[in-house]
Amino acid sequence: MEAIATLNRHVSMRRYTDRPVDDDTLHTLLEAARRAPTSSNLQAYSLLVVRDAATKAQLAHLAGDQRWVAEAPVFVAICADISRLAAAANMHGAALARNTELTLVAAIDAALVGMSACLAAESLGLGTVMIGGIRNHVVEAAQLLGLPQGAFIAFGLCIGWPDDSQRPPLKPRLPAELVVHHERYQAGDLAPALAAYDAALAAHYRGEGRGSPDDAWTGVIARGFSTPRRPELRAALETLGFDFS
Ligand SMILES: Cc1cc2nc3c(=O)[nH]c(=O)nc-3n(C[C@H](O)[C@H](O)[C@H](O)COP(=O)(O)O)c2cc1C
């Protein structure tokens, strides 16, 4: 039940106190995260812990000037990493066959271990926020952290002791009936439920004192996702050693 309670109170935390995150606590949560299931036991990820203020400041900039990346005491770069697989194959005179499947495997492994780290951290009372913005400059970020060929930062995880006076209320999720299906996918007219969700999310943002359009979810998607995001990403990942064939 503890895991359920921790999951049910998750909010992304973007403000932290000055209290340091000690090495033992970090070790505990990362070791727990490393129990995450992993495709074919490949463990196609790496966790790169950044505490150095200057490096975090550069990462914050690369992620689109996200203040909390610089302010969090710990930033863990959650990397998709197939470099060890290449080394293992090479030990036997073989070459790693890179393709879309292997790229997806590494990204999924990274997501699973990253979510486990998030859950472990939050179960210890820490606050976290994931940072996909780092993929804005995926090559520069890889160079900054000295990643080998065959690794990229899938997302970052900011970790710190939360400033509970700034804890936001839970962000509403889509209604379960739109997301959870039983036996067969229930497709229907989504518009009424999505409009209701727009209203709930707008009320949530306004309750936080933030402005929000009435179409807080559908409109943001329509305006922000009707042109491809990060169109250069595929080519960038190819330069880092990933394949999409
Ligand atoms: C893979 C991933 C990348 C994310 N990237 C960012 C980010 O770059 N910056 C940020 O402030 N939040 C980021 N988030 C946090 C989401 O915005 C947040 O989880 C979502 O709005 C739901 O809010 P909640 O986590 O507070 O419930 C990311 C979340 C995920 C899962």
The ligand as a MOL file (V3000), in Angstrom:
LIG
                    3D

  0  0  0     0  0            999 V3000
M  V30 BEGIN CTAB
M  V30 COUNTS 31 33 0 0 0
M  V30 BEGIN ATOM
M  V30 1 C 9.3910 12.1780 -19.8990 0
M  V30 2 C 8.9370 13.4470 -19.1950 0
M  V30 3 C 9.5420 14.6410 -19.4910 0
M  V30 4 C 9.1730 15.8000 -18.8110 0
M  V30 5 N 9.8380 16.9630 -19.0750 0
M  V30 6 C 9.5910 18.0530 -18.3170 0
M  V30 7 C 10.4170 19.2130 -18.4680 0
M  V30 8 O 11.3110 19.2870 -19.3200 0
M  V30 9 N 10.1820 20.2470 -17.6190 0
M  V30 10 C 9.2280 20.2080 -16.6490 0
M  V30 11 O 9.1050 21.1850 -15.8940 0
M  V30 12 N 8.4120 19.1210 -16.4990 0
M  V30 13 C 8.5950 18.0470 -17.2950 0
M  V30 14 N 7.8420 16.9150 -17.1170 0
M  V30 15 C 6.8080 16.8860 -16.0720 0
M  V30 16 C 5.4000 16.9210 -16.6880 0
M  V30 17 O 5.1260 18.2170 -17.1670 0
M  V30 18 C 4.3880 16.5070 -15.6140 0
M  V30 19 O 4.6780 15.2090 -15.1810 0
M  V30 20 C 2.9550 16.5600 -16.1360 0
M  V30 21 O 2.5840 17.8770 -16.4900 0
M  V30 22 C 1.9830 16.0660 -15.0760 0
M  V30 23 O 2.1300 16.8420 -13.8950 0
M  V30 24 P 2.4780 16.1530 -12.5090 0
M  V30 25 O 3.7290 15.3320 -12.6950 0
M  V30 26 O 2.7010 17.2750 -11.5300 0
M  V30 27 O 1.3090 15.3150 -12.1250 0
M  V30 28 C 8.1370 15.7620 -17.8290 0
M  V30 29 C 7.5100 14.5360 -17.5700 0
M  V30 30 C 7.9010 13.4070 -18.2390 0
M  V30 31 C 7.2170 12.1040 -17.9290 0
M  V30 END ATOM
M  V30 BEGIN BOND
M  V30 1 1 1 2
M  V30 2 1 2 3
M  V30 3 2 2 30
M  V30 4 2 3 4
M  V30 5 1 4 5
M  V30 6 1 4 28
M  V30 7 2 5 6
M  V30 8 1 6 7
M  V30 9 1 6 13
M  V30 10 2 7 8
M  V30 11 1 7 9
M  V30 12 1 9 10
M  V30 13 2 10 11
M  V30 14 1 10 12
M  V30 15 2 12 13
M  V30 16 1 13 14
M  V30 17 1 14 15
M  V30 18 1 14 28
M  V30 19 1 15 16
M  V30 20 1 16 17
M  V30 21 1 16 18
M  V30 22 1 18 19
M  V30 23 1 18 20
M  V30 24 1 20 21
M  V30 25 1 20 22
M  V30 26 1 22 23
M  V30 27 1 23 24
M  V30 28 2 24 25
M  V30 29 1 24 26
M  V30 30 1 24 27
M  V30 31 2 28 29
M  V30 32 1 29 30
M  V30 33 1 30 31
M  V30 END BOND
M  V30 END CTAB
M  END
